[in-house]
Amino acid sequence: MTIQVTGVVELKRKLKSLGASMEDAIFGGVILTANEVRTTAIKSIQNKSGGRQVQRSRQGGGAYTHTASEAGMAPNTDTGKLVSSIAIEPNKSGVYALIGSNLDYAGFLEFGTTKMDARPWLEPALRENKDNLQRNINAAADALIERKSK
């Protein structure tokens, strides 16, 4: 009895190509998840929650009323600076992405101060999306395998 296997060379070529592309697929899943975290954080800040009214001063002069969020809730937005500062810094070589803000007060809101309770906006967004990472990486890898198998 003789068994002849055909397509081995083509299979090896496709597997080699798959390996080289898999890191890109994984990184795509990481970036997709980072964007989901960013979107969740932004929505939490834009969802105004009730709290006490406080008077604030504008840089150019004049006062306005701000509704402070309740302790433990995401901060309420006034100027949109925090929302517009939330960014993703991808790192392909390490296959990860950093998500955060470069504003000095972003950390004070997230963790609180000696005079103010925390108004977390990033950690809850991370928690809400933690299961998405595995799902997004799996979907990207599955799509890659599907494309390469044809």
FIKOL-384823 format. One record per residue: residue in one letter; x, z, y of N, C-alpha, C in turn; residue number from 0. Coordinates in steps of 0.02 Angstrom, whole numbers, padded with zeros to 5 digits. Example, Ala and Ser with C-alpha at 12.3 -4.5 7.8 and 13.67 -1.06 7.14 Angstrom:
// residues 2
<node r="a" n_X="00660" n_Z="00390" n_Y="-00284" ca_X="00615" ca_Z="00390" ca_Y="-00225" c_X="00660" c_Z="00390" c_Y="-00165" k="0"/>
<node r="s" n_X="00642" n_Z="00354" n_Y="-00112" ca_X="00684" ca_Z="00357" ca_Y="-00053" c_X="00645" c_Z="00394" c_Y="00002" k="1"/>
// end
This chain:
// residues 150
<node r="m" n_X="00042" n_Z="00000" n_Y="-00058" ca_X="00000" ca_Z="00000" ca_Y="00000" c_X="00045" c_Z="00000" c_Y="00062" k="0"/>
<node r="t" n_X="00026" n_Z="-00040" n_Y="00111" ca_X="00064" ca_Z="-00046" ca_Y="00172" c_X="00018" c_Z="-00031" c_Y="00231" k="1"/>
<node r="i" n_X="00043" n_Z="00011" n_Y="00276" ca_X="00006" ca_Z="00027" ca_Y="00337" c_X="00048" c_Z="00001" c_Y="00396" k="2"/>
<node r="q" n_X="00014" n_Z="-00035" n_Y="00438" ca_X="00049" ca_Z="-00062" ca_Y="00496" c_X="00017" c_Z="-00034" c_Y="00559" k="3"/>
<node r="v" n_X="00057" n_Z="-00002" n_Y="00600" ca_X="00033" ca_Z="00027" ca_Y="00662" c_X="00054" c_Z="-00019" c_Y="00719" k="4"/>
<node r="t" n_X="00007" n_Z="-00039" n_Y="00759" ca_X="00023" ca_Z="-00083" ca_Y="00815" c_X="00008" c_Z="-00046" c_Y="00880" k="5"/>
<node r="g" n_X="00040" n_Z="-00068" n_Y="00933" ca_X="00027" ca_Z="-00039" ca_Y="00999" c_X="00069" c_Z="00022" c_Y="01015" k="6"/>
<node r="v" n_X="00117" n_Z="00039" n_Y="00972" ca_X="00158" ca_Z="00099" ca_Y="00984" c_X="00198" c_Z="00093" c_Y="01048" k="7"/>
<node r="v" n_X="00227" n_Z="00035" n_Y="01058" ca_X="00268" ca_Z="00024" ca_Y="01118" c_X="00224" c_Z="00031" c_Y="01181" k="8"/>
<node r="e" n_X="00165" n_Z="00002" n_Y="01179" ca_X="00118" ca_Z="00007" ca_Y="01236" c_X="00096" c_Z="00079" c_Y="01246" k="9"/>
<node r="l" n_X="00082" n_Z="00115" n_Y="01193" ca_X="00061" ca_Z="00185" ca_Y="01197" c_X="00117" c_Z="00227" c_Y="01229" k="10"/>
<node r="k" n_X="00178" n_Z="00216" n_Y="01207" ca_X="00235" ca_Z="00253" ca_Y="01235" c_X="00242" c_Z="00239" c_Y="01310" k="11"/>
<node r="r" n_X="00233" n_Z="00177" n_Y="01329" ca_X="00238" ca_Z="00158" ca_Y="01400" c_X="00184" c_Z="00193" c_Y="01441" k="12"/>
<node r="k" n_X="00122" n_Z="00194" n_Y="01414" ca_X="00067" ca_Z="00226" ca_Y="01450" c_X="00077" c_Z="00301" c_Y="01454" k="13"/>
<node r="l" n_X="00101" n_Z="00332" n_Y="01401" ca_X="00113" ca_Z="00404" ca_Y="01402" c_X="00168" c_Z="00422" c_Y="01452" k="14"/>
<node r="k" n_X="00219" n_Z="00381" n_Y="01455" ca_X="00273" ca_Z="00392" ca_Y="01503" c_X="00246" c_Z="00386" c_Y="01574" k="15"/>
<node r="s" n_X="00205" n_Z="00336" n_Y="01586" ca_X="00175" ca_Z="00326" ca_Y="01652" c_X="00128" c_Z="00384" c_Y="01669" k="16"/>
<node r="l" n_X="00092" n_Z="00408" n_Y="01619" ca_X="00046" ca_Z="00464" ca_Y="01629" c_X="00084" c_Z="00526" c_Y="01652" k="17"/>
<node r="g" n_X="00139" n_Z="00540" n_Y="01619" ca_X="00179" ca_Z="00599" ca_Y="01637" c_X="00204" c_Z="00596" c_Y="01709" k="18"/>
<node r="a" n_X="00225" n_Z="00538" n_Y="01730" ca_X="00251" ca_Z="00530" ca_Y="01799" c_X="00195" c_Z="00538" c_Y="01850" k="19"/>
<node r="s" n_X="00134" n_Z="00520" n_Y="01832" ca_X="00078" ca_Z="00524" ca_Y="01879" c_X="00040" c_Z="00590" c_Y="01877" k="20"/>
<node r="m" n_X="00051" n_Z="00630" n_Y="01825" ca_X="00012" ca_Z="00691" ca_Y="01816" c_X="00024" c_Z="00741" c_Y="01873" k="21"/>
<node r="e" n_X="00085" n_Z="00746" n_Y="01898" ca_X="00099" ca_Z="00791" ca_Y="01953" c_X="00059" c_Z="00772" c_Y="02015" k="22"/>
<node r="d" n_X="00052" n_Z="00706" n_Y="02027" ca_X="00011" ca_Z="00683" ca_Y="02083" c_X="-00062" c_Z="00702" c_Y="02074" k="23"/>
<node r="a" n_X="-00086" n_Z="00697" n_Y="02012" ca_X="-00156" ca_Z="00715" ca_Y="01998" c_X="-00167" c_Z="00790" c_Y="02009" k="24"/>
<node r="i" n_X="-00120" n_Z="00830" n_Y="01985" ca_X="-00125" ca_Z="00903" ca_Y="01993" c_X="-00124" c_Z="00921" c_Y="02068" k="25"/>
<node r="f" n_X="-00078" n_Z="00890" n_Y="02104" ca_X="-00073" ca_Z="00902" ca_Y="02176" c_X="-00138" c_Z="00882" c_Y="02211" k="26"/>
<node r="g" n_X="-00169" n_Z="00827" n_Y="02189" ca_X="-00233" ca_Z="00806" ca_Y="02218" c_X="-00286" c_Z="00860" c_Y="02208" k="27"/>
<node r="g" n_X="-00287" n_Z="00891" n_Y="02149" ca_X="-00335" ca_Z="00945" ca_Y="02136" c_X="-00321" c_Z="01006" c_Y="02180" k="28"/>
<node r="v" n_X="-00257" n_Z="01021" n_Y="02192" ca_X="-00238" ca_Z="01077" ca_Y="02236" c_X="-00262" c_Z="01063" c_Y="02307" k="29"/>
<node r="i" n_X="-00250" n_Z="01003" n_Y="02332" ca_X="-00269" ca_Z="00986" ca_Y="02401" c_X="-00345" c_Z="00986" c_Y="02408" k="30"/>
<node r="l" n_X="-00380" n_Z="00960" n_Y="02359" ca_X="-00453" ca_Z="00961" ca_Y="02362" c_X="-00478" c_Z="01033" c_Y="02366" k="31"/>
<node r="t" n_X="-00450" n_Z="01077" n_Y="02326" ca_X="-00471" ca_Z="01147" ca_Y="02327" c_X="-00453" c_Z="01180" c_Y="02394" k="32"/>
<node r="a" n_X="-00395" n_Z="01165" n_Y="02420" ca_X="-00375" ca_Z="01192" ca_Y="02486" c_X="-00424" c_Z="01171" c_Y="02540" k="33"/>
<node r="n" n_X="-00447" n_Z="01109" n_Y="02537" ca_X="-00496" ca_Z="01085" ca_Y="02586" c_X="-00563" c_Z="01121" c_Y="02577" k="34"/>
<node r="e" n_X="-00581" n_Z="01136" n_Y="02515" ca_X="-00643" ca_Z="01173" ca_Y="02503" c_X="-00638" c_Z="01244" c_Y="02531" k="35"/>
<node r="v" n_X="-00581" n_Z="01275" n_Y="02523" ca_X="-00570" ca_Z="01342" ca_Y="02551" c_X="-00575" c_Z="01339" c_Y="02627" k="36"/>
<node r="r" n_X="-00541" n_Z="01290" n_Y="02657" ca_X="-00542" ca_Z="01282" ca_Y="02730" c_X="-00614" c_Z="01273" c_Y="02755" k="37"/>
<node r="t" n_X="-00652" n_Z="01230" n_Y="02722" ca_X="-00721" ca_Z="01217" ca_Y="02742" c_X="-00763" c_Z="01280" c_Y="02737" k="38"/>
<node r="t" n_X="-00755" n_Z="01318" n_Y="02683" ca_X="-00792" ca_Z="01380" ca_Y="02674" c_X="-00775" c_Z="01430" c_Y="02729" k="39"/>
<node r="a" n_X="-00711" n_Z="01436" n_Y="02746" ca_X="-00690" ca_Z="01482" ca_Y="02799" c_X="-00720" c_Z="01462" c_Y="02865" k="40"/>
<node r="i" n_X="-00719" n_Z="01398" n_Y="02881" ca_X="-00747" ca_Z="01374" ca_Y="02944" c_X="-00822" c_Z="01388" c_Y="02947" k="41"/>
<node r="k" n_X="-00858" n_Z="01373" n_Y="02894" ca_X="-00930" ca_Z="01386" ca_Y="02893" c_X="-00946" c_Z="01460" c_Y="02902" k="42"/>
<node r="s" n_X="-00904" n_Z="01504" n_Y="02873" ca_X="-00918" ca_Z="01575" ca_Y="02879" c_X="-00910" c_Z="01598" c_Y="02951" k="43"/>
<node r="i" n_X="-00863" n_Z="01569" n_Y="02987" ca_X="-00852" ca_Z="01587" ca_Y="03058" c_X="-00908" c_Z="01558" c_Y="03101" k="44"/>
<node r="q" n_X="-00931" n_Z="01500" n_Y="03085" ca_X="-00983" ca_Z="01467" ca_Y="03125" c_X="-01053" c_Z="01495" c_Y="03111" k="45"/>
<node r="n" n_X="-01061" n_Z="01532" n_Y="03056" ca_X="-01124" ca_Z="01565" ca_Y="03040" c_X="-01127" c_Z="01630" c_Y="03077" k="46"/>
<node r="k" n_X="-01158" n_Z="01631" n_Y="03135" ca_X="-01159" ca_Z="01692" ca_Y="03175" c_X="-01197" c_Z="01747" c_Y="03140" k="47"/>
<node r="s" n_X="-01165" n_Z="01806" n_Y="03140" ca_X="-01198" ca_Z="01865" ca_Y="03113" c_X="-01210" c_Z="01914" c_Y="03170" k="48"/>
<node r="g" n_X="-01262" n_Z="01952" n_Y="03165" ca_X="-01279" ca_Z="01998" ca_Y="03219" c_X="-01232" c_Z="02056" c_Y="03224" k="49"/>
<node r="g" n_X="-01224" n_Z="02080" n_Y="03282" ca_X="-01181" ca_Z="02137" ca_Y="03296" c_X="-01193" c_Z="02161" c_Y="03367" k="50"/>
<node r="r" n_X="-01148" n_Z="02199" n_Y="03392" ca_X="-01158" ca_Z="02224" ca_Y="03460" c_X="-01133" c_Z="02173" c_Y="03511" k="51"/>
<node r="q" n_X="-01162" n_Z="02177" n_Y="03570" ca_X="-01144" ca_Z="02133" ca_Y="03625" c_X="-01086" c_Z="02164" c_Y="03664" k="52"/>
<node r="v" n_X="-01036" n_Z="02123" n_Y="03680" ca_X="-00980" ca_Z="02147" ca_Y="03720" c_X="-00966" c_Z="02096" c_Y="03775" k="53"/>
<node r="q" n_X="-00942" n_Z="02121" n_Y="03832" ca_X="-00925" ca_Z="02078" ca_Y="03888" c_X="-00852" c_Z="02056" c_Y="03880" k="54"/>
<node r="r" n_X="-00840" n_Z="01992" n_Y="03890" ca_X="-00772" ca_Z="01965" ca_Y="03886" c_X="-00758" c_Z="01927" c_Y="03950" k="55"/>
<node r="s" n_X="-00694" n_Z="01920" n_Y="03965" ca_X="-00672" ca_Z="01882" ca_Y="04024" c_X="-00643" c_Z="01816" c_Y="04003" k="56"/>
<node r="r" n_X="-00657" n_Z="01765" n_Y="04042" ca_X="-00628" ca_Z="01699" ca_Y="04031" c_X="-00559" c_Z="01697" c_Y="04064" k="57"/>
<node r="q" n_X="-00515" n_Z="01654" n_Y="04039" ca_X="-00448" ca_Z="01649" ca_Y="04067" c_X="-00449" c_Z="01629" c_Y="04140" k="58"/>
<node r="g" n_X="-00492" n_Z="01583" n_Y="04158" ca_X="-00496" ca_Z="01560" ca_Y="04228" c_X="-00538" c_Z="01605" c_Y="04271" k="59"/>
<node r="g" n_X="-00563" n_Z="01659" n_Y="04245" ca_X="-00607" ca_Z="01704" ca_Y="04282" c_X="-00678" c_Z="01699" c_Y="04258" k="60"/>
<node r="g" n_X="-00717" n_Z="01747" n_Y="04274" ca_X="-00787" ca_Z="01748" ca_Y="04253" c_X="-00794" c_Z="01785" c_Y="04187" k="61"/>
<node r="a" n_X="-00854" n_Z="01810" n_Y="04176" ca_X="-00867" ca_Z="01849" ca_Y="04115" c_X="-00921" c_Z="01813" c_Y="04074" k="62"/>
<node r="y" n_X="-00922" n_Z="01830" n_Y="04011" ca_X="-00975" ca_Z="01805" ca_Y="03967" c_X="-00988" c_Z="01858" c_Y="03915" k="63"/>
<node r="t" n_X="-01046" n_Z="01853" n_Y="03882" ca_X="-01065" ca_Z="01900" ca_Y="03831" c_X="-01049" c_Z="01872" c_Y="03762" k="64"/>
<node r="h" n_X="-01016" n_Z="01912" n_Y="03722" ca_X="-00998" ca_Z="01893" ca_Y="03654" c_X="-01035" c_Z="01938" c_Y="03605" k="65"/>
<node r="t" n_X="-01062" n_Z="01909" n_Y="03552" ca_X="-01093" ca_Z="01949" ca_Y="03499" c_X="-01040" c_Z="01959" c_Y="03445" k="66"/>
<node r="a" n_X="-01015" n_Z="02020" n_Y="03440" ca_X="-00965" ca_Z="02036" ca_Y="03389" c_X="-00999" c_Z="02039" c_Y="03321" k="67"/>
<node r="s" n_X="-00965" n_Z="02014" n_Y="03271" ca_X="-00993" ca_Z="02017" ca_Y="03203" c_X="-00987" c_Z="02088" c_Y="03177" k="68"/>
<node r="e" n_X="-01025" n_Z="02103" n_Y="03126" ca_X="-01022" ca_Z="02168" ca_Y="03094" c_X="-00955" c_Z="02175" c_Y="03059" k="69"/>
<node r="a" n_X="-00930" n_Z="02236" n_Y="03054" ca_X="-00868" ca_Z="02249" ca_Y="03017" c_X="-00875" c_Z="02224" c_Y="02946" k="70"/>
<node r="g" n_X="-00824" n_Z="02191" n_Y="02921" ca_X="-00825" ca_Z="02164" ca_Y="02853" c_X="-00853" c_Z="02094" c_Y="02848" k="71"/>
<node r="m" n_X="-00884" n_Z="02070" n_Y="02902" ca_X="-00912" ca_Z="02003" ca_Y="02903" c_X="-00863" c_Z="01957" c_Y="02940" k="72"/>
<node r="a" n_X="-00868" n_Z="01892" n_Y="02927" ca_X="-00825" ca_Z="01843" ca_Y="02962" c_X="-00837" c_Z="01849" c_Y="03037" k="73"/>
<node r="p" n_X="-00786" n_Z="01836" n_Y="03077" ca_X="-00794" ca_Z="01841" ca_Y="03149" c_X="-00842" c_Z="01787" c_Y="03175" k="74"/>
<node r="n" n_X="-00876" n_Z="01803" n_Y="03229" ca_X="-00918" ca_Z="01754" ca_Y="03263" c_X="-00873" c_Z="01712" c_Y="03309" k="75"/>
<node r="t" n_X="-00890" n_Z="01649" n_Y="03316" ca_X="-00850" ca_Z="01605" ca_Y="03357" c_X="-00873" c_Z="01606" c_Y="03430" k="76"/>
<node r="d" n_X="-00826" n_Z="01601" n_Y="03475" ca_X="-00841" ca_Z="01596" ca_Y="03547" c_X="-00817" c_Z="01528" c_Y="03572" k="77"/>
<node r="t" n_X="-00752" n_Z="01519" n_Y="03567" ca_X="-00720" ca_Z="01459" ca_Y="03596" c_X="-00708" c_Z="01405" c_Y="03544" k="78"/>
<node r="g" n_X="-00709" n_Z="01422" n_Y="03480" ca_X="-00694" ca_Z="01374" ca_Y="03428" c_X="-00619" c_Z="01368" c_Y="03413" k="79"/>
<node r="k" n_X="-00579" n_Z="01409" n_Y="03447" ca_X="-00506" ca_Z="01405" ca_Y="03437" c_X="-00487" c_Z="01423" c_Y="03365" k="80"/>
<node r="l" n_X="-00516" n_Z="01476" n_Y="03338" ca_X="-00498" ca_Z="01496" ca_Y="03270" c_X="-00516" c_Z="01441" c_Y="03221" k="81"/>
<node r="v" n_X="-00577" n_Z="01416" n_Y="03226" ca_X="-00600" ca_Z="01363" ca_Y="03181" c_X="-00555" c_Z="01302" c_Y="03185" k="82"/>
<node r="s" n_X="-00538" n_Z="01282" n_Y="03245" ca_X="-00497" ca_Z="01221" ca_Y="03252" c_X="-00424" c_Z="01233" c_Y="03233" k="83"/>
<node r="s" n_X="-00404" n_Z="01296" n_Y="03228" ca_X="-00334" ca_Z="01310" ca_Y="03209" c_X="-00324" c_Z="01316" c_Y="03134" k="84"/>
<node r="i" n_X="-00377" n_Z="01320" n_Y="03096" ca_X="-00370" ca_Z="01329" ca_Y="03023" c_X="-00344" c_Z="01263" c_Y="02993" k="85"/>
<node r="a" n_X="-00286" n_Z="01268" n_Y="02962" ca_X="-00252" ca_Z="01208" ca_Y="02937" c_X="-00227" c_Z="01219" c_Y="02866" k="86"/>
<node r="i" n_X="-00211" n_Z="01163" n_Y="02836" ca_X="-00182" ca_Z="01162" ca_Y="02768" c_X="-00112" c_Z="01134" c_Y="02774" k="87"/>
<node r="e" n_X="-00065" n_Z="01168" n_Y="02744" ca_X="00004" ca_Z="01145" ca_Y="02742" c_X="00022" c_Z="01131" c_Y="02669" k="88"/>
<node r="p" n_X="00019" n_Z="01067" n_Y="02649" ca_X="00033" ca_Z="01051" ca_Y="02579" c_X="00108" c_Z="01054" c_Y="02563" k="89"/>
<node r="n" n_X="00124" n_Z="01072" n_Y="02501" ca_X="00193" ca_Z="01071" ca_Y="02477" c_X="00192" c_Z="01038" c_Y="02409" k="90"/>
<node r="k" n_X="00208" n_Z="00974" n_Y="02409" ca_X="00205" ca_Z="00935" ca_Y="02347" c_X="00259" c_Z="00956" c_Y="02298" k="91"/>
<node r="s" n_X="00318" n_Z="00974" n_Y="02323" ca_X="00372" ca_Z="00991" ca_Y="02277" c_X="00357" c_Z="01055" c_Y="02238" k="92"/>
<node r="g" n_X="00320" n_Z="01100" n_Y="02268" ca_X="00301" ca_Z="01161" ca_Y="02233" c_X="00230" c_Z="01159" c_Y="02206" k="93"/>
<node r="v" n_X="00196" n_Z="01105" n_Y="02219" ca_X="00126" ca_Z="01094" ca_Y="02199" c_X="00082" c_Z="01153" c_Y="02220" k="94"/>
<node r="y" n_X="00082" n_Z="01165" n_Y="02286" ca_X="00037" ca_Z="01215" ca_Y="02314" c_X="00021" c_Z="01195" c_Y="02386" k="95"/>
<node r="a" n_X="-00026" n_Z="01231" n_Y="02416" ca_X="-00044" ca_Z="01219" ca_Y="02485" c_X="-00056" c_Z="01287" c_Y="02518" k="96"/>
<node r="l" n_X="-00032" n_Z="01294" n_Y="02580" ca_X="-00045" ca_Z="01354" ca_Y="02619" c_X="-00105" c_Z="01340" c_Y="02664" k="97"/>
<node r="i" n_X="-00148" n_Z="01390" n_Y="02672" ca_X="-00207" ca_Z="01384" ca_Y="02714" c_X="-00205" c_Z="01442" c_Y="02763" k="98"/>
<node r="g" n_X="-00214" n_Z="01428" n_Y="02826" ca_X="-00213" ca_Z="01483" ca_Y="02874" c_X="-00219" c_Z="01458" c_Y="02945" k="99"/>
<node r="s" n_X="-00203" n_Z="01503" n_Y="02991" ca_X="-00206" ca_Z="01488" ca_Y="03063" c_X="-00141" c_Z="01510" c_Y="03095" k="100"/>
<node r="n" n_X="-00122" n_Z="01475" n_Y="03148" ca_X="-00063" ca_Z="01495" ca_Y="03185" c_X="-00079" c_Z="01538" c_Y="03246" k="101"/>
<node r="l" n_X="-00142" n_Z="01557" n_Y="03254" ca_X="-00161" ca_Z="01600" ca_Y="03310" c_X="-00141" c_Z="01672" c_Y="03296" k="102"/>
<node r="d" n_X="-00114" n_Z="01706" n_Y="03346" ca_X="-00092" ca_Z="01775" ca_Y="03338" c_X="-00150" c_Z="01820" c_Y="03315" k="103"/>
<node r="y" n_X="-00209" n_Z="01810" n_Y="03343" ca_X="-00264" ca_Z="01855" ca_Y="03328" c_X="-00299" c_Z="01841" c_Y="03261" k="104"/>
<node r="a" n_X="-00282" n_Z="01786" n_Y="03228" ca_X="-00313" ca_Z="01769" ca_Y="03164" c_X="-00301" c_Z="01825" c_Y="03112" k="105"/>
<node r="g" n_X="-00240" n_Z="01850" n_Y="03110" ca_X="-00223" ca_Z="01904" ca_Y="03064" c_X="-00257" c_Z="01969" c_Y="03082" k="106"/>
<node r="f" n_X="-00265" n_Z="01982" n_Y="03147" ca_X="-00299" ca_Z="02043" ca_Y="03169" c_X="-00372" c_Z="02041" c_Y="03146" k="107"/>
<node r="l" n_X="-00403" n_Z="01982" n_Y="03152" ca_X="-00472" ca_Z="01976" ca_Y="03128" c_X="-00477" c_Z="01984" c_Y="03052" k="108"/>
<node r="e" n_X="-00431" n_Z="01952" n_Y="03017" ca_X="-00433" ca_Z="01954" ca_Y="02943" c_X="-00423" c_Z="02024" c_Y="02916" k="109"/>
<node r="f" n_X="-00374" n_Z="02060" n_Y="02943" ca_X="-00355" ca_Z="02125" ca_Y="02915" c_X="-00376" c_Z="02185" c_Y="02956" k="110"/>
<node r="g" n_X="-00397" n_Z="02174" n_Y="03018" ca_X="-00415" ca_Z="02229" ca_Y="03062" c_X="-00354" c_Z="02258" c_Y="03097" k="111"/>
<node r="t" n_X="-00368" n_Z="02305" n_Y="03141" ca_X="-00315" ca_Z="02340" ca_Y="03178" c_X="-00332" c_Z="02414" c_Y="03177" k="112"/>
<node r="t" n_X="-00292" n_Z="02454" n_Y="03212" ca_X="-00308" ca_Z="02525" ca_Y="03216" c_X="-00371" c_Z="02537" c_Y="03257" k="113"/>
<node r="k" n_X="-00390" n_Z="02489" n_Y="03298" ca_X="-00449" ca_Z="02497" ca_Y="03341" c_X="-00508" c_Z="02453" c_Y="03320" k="114"/>
<node r="m" n_X="-00499" n_Z="02411" n_Y="03270" ca_X="-00553" ca_Z="02365" ca_Y="03251" c_X="-00552" c_Z="02355" c_Y="03175" k="115"/>
<node r="d" n_X="-00611" n_Z="02359" n_Y="03145" ca_X="-00617" ca_Z="02345" ca_Y="03073" c_X="-00607" c_Z="02271" c_Y="03060" k="116"/>
<node r="a" n_X="-00587" n_Z="02255" n_Y="03000" ca_X="-00573" ca_Z="02186" ca_Y="02981" c_X="-00637" c_Z="02144" c_Y="02985" k="117"/>
<node r="r" n_X="-00627" n_Z="02081" n_Y="03004" ca_X="-00679" ca_Z="02029" ca_Y="03003" c_X="-00650" c_Z="01972" c_Y="02961" k="118"/>
<node r="p" n_X="-00645" n_Z="01982" n_Y="02894" ca_X="-00610" ca_Z="01933" ca_Y="02852" c_X="-00646" c_Z="01865" c_Y="02850" k="119"/>
<node r="w" n_X="-00607" n_Z="01813" n_Y="02854" ca_X="-00632" ca_Z="01745" ca_Y="02853" c_X="-00596" c_Z="01702" c_Y="02801" k="120"/>
<node r="l" n_X="-00535" n_Z="01720" n_Y="02784" ca_X="-00497" ca_Z="01679" ca_Y="02737" c_X="-00502" c_Z="01705" c_Y="02665" k="121"/>
<node r="e" n_X="-00492" n_Z="01769" n_Y="02655" ca_X="-00493" ca_Z="01797" ca_Y="02587" c_X="-00561" c_Z="01786" c_Y="02553" k="122"/>
<node r="p" n_X="-00618" n_Z="01796" n_Y="02588" ca_X="-00682" ca_Z="01781" ca_Y="02555" c_X="-00689" c_Z="01706" c_Y="02536" k="123"/>
<node r="a" n_X="-00661" n_Z="01662" n_Y="02578" ca_X="-00664" ca_Z="01591" ca_Y="02562" c_X="-00621" c_Z="01574" c_Y="02501" k="124"/>
<node r="l" n_X="-00564" n_Z="01607" n_Y="02495" ca_X="-00522" ca_Z="01599" ca_Y="02436" c_X="-00558" c_Z="01623" c_Y="02374" k="125"/>
<node r="r" n_X="-00589" n_Z="01682" n_Y="02379" ca_X="-00625" ca_Z="01710" ca_Y="02322" c_X="-00683" c_Z="01665" c_Y="02300" k="126"/>
<node r="e" n_X="-00719" n_Z="01638" n_Y="02350" ca_X="-00776" ca_Z="01596" ca_Y="02335" c_X="-00756" c_Z="01531" c_Y="02299" k="127"/>
<node r="n" n_X="-00696" n_Z="01507" n_Y="02312" ca_X="-00675" ca_Z="01443" ca_Y="02285" c_X="-00623" c_Z="01448" c_Y="02229" k="128"/>
<node r="k" n_X="-00608" n_Z="01508" n_Y="02206" ca_X="-00554" ca_Z="01516" ca_Y="02157" c_X="-00566" c_Z="01478" c_Y="02092" k="129"/>
<node r="d" n_X="-00627" n_Z="01473" n_Y="02070" ca_X="-00641" ca_Z="01437" ca_Y="02008" c_X="-00637" c_Z="01361" c_Y="02017" k="130"/>
<node r="n" n_X="-00640" n_Z="01338" n_Y="02079" ca_X="-00637" ca_Z="01267" ca_Y="02093" c_X="-00568" c_Z="01237" c_Y="02077" k="131"/>
<node r="l" n_X="-00516" n_Z="01277" n_Y="02083" ca_X="-00449" ca_Z="01251" ca_Y="02072" c_X="-00441" c_Z="01221" c_Y="02003" k="132"/>
<node r="q" n_X="-00457" n_Z="01259" n_Y="01952" ca_X="-00451" ca_Z="01233" ca_Y="01883" c_X="-00496" c_Z="01173" c_Y="01872" k="133"/>
<node r="r" n_X="-00557" n_Z="01177" n_Y="01897" ca_X="-00604" ca_Z="01121" ca_Y="01889" c_X="-00578" c_Z="01058" c_Y="01923" k="134"/>
<node r="n" n_X="-00551" n_Z="01065" n_Y="01985" ca_X="-00526" ca_Z="01007" ca_Y="02022" c_X="-00464" c_Z="00977" c_Y="01989" k="135"/>
<node r="i" n_X="-00420" n_Z="01019" n_Y="01965" ca_X="-00360" ca_Z="00994" ca_Y="01930" c_X="-00380" c_Z="00958" c_Y="01866" k="136"/>
<node r="n" n_X="-00426" n_Z="00988" n_Y="01828" ca_X="-00449" ca_Z="00956" ca_Y="01766" c_X="-00482" c_Z="00889" c_Y="01780" k="137"/>
<node r="a" n_X="-00523" n_Z="00885" n_Y="01832" ca_X="-00557" ca_Z="00822" ca_Y="01849" c_X="-00506" c_Z="00769" c_Y="01869" k="138"/>
<node r="a" n_X="-00456" n_Z="00788" n_Y="01909" ca_X="-00405" ca_Z="00740" ca_Y="01930" c_X="-00364" c_Z="00716" c_Y="01870" k="139"/>
<node r="a" n_X="-00347" n_Z="00762" n_Y="01825" ca_X="-00309" ca_Z="00743" ca_Y="01765" c_X="-00351" c_Z="00699" c_Y="01720" k="140"/>
<node r="d" n_X="-00414" n_Z="00716" n_Y="01711" ca_X="-00458" ca_Z="00674" ca_Y="01669" c_X="-00465" c_Z="00604" c_Y="01698" k="141"/>
<node r="a" n_X="-00472" n_Z="00599" n_Y="01763" ca_X="-00479" ca_Z="00534" ca_Y="01796" c_X="-00415" c_Z="00493" c_Y="01786" k="142"/>
<node r="l" n_X="-00359" n_Z="00525" n_Y="01791" ca_X="-00295" ca_Z="00491" ca_Y="01782" c_X="-00289" c_Z="00466" c_Y="01710" k="143"/>
<node r="i" n_X="-00305" n_Z="00508" n_Y="01662" ca_X="-00301" ca_Z="00488" ca_Y="01591" c_X="-00348" c_Z="00429" c_Y="01578" k="144"/>
<node r="e" n_X="-00407" n_Z="00433" n_Y="01607" ca_X="-00456" ca_Z="00378" ca_Y="01599" c_X="-00428" c_Z="00313" c_Y="01627" k="145"/>
<node r="r" n_X="-00399" n_Z="00315" n_Y="01687" ca_X="-00370" ca_Z="00255" ca_Y="01717" c_X="-00312" c_Z="00227" c_Y="01676" k="146"/>
<node r="k" n_X="-00269" n_Z="00272" n_Y="01653" ca_X="-00209" ca_Z="00250" ca_Y="01617" c_X="-00225" c_Z="00225" c_Y="01546" k="147"/>
<node r="s" n_X="-00281" n_Z="00246" n_Y="01519" ca_X="-00297" ca_Z="00228" ca_Y="01450" c_X="-00326" c_Z="00157" c_Y="01445" k="148"/>
<node r="k" n_X="-00341" n_Z="00127" n_Y="01500" ca_X="-00371" ca_Z="00060" ca_Y="01498" c_X="-00318" c_Z="00006" c_Y="01498" k="149"/>
// end
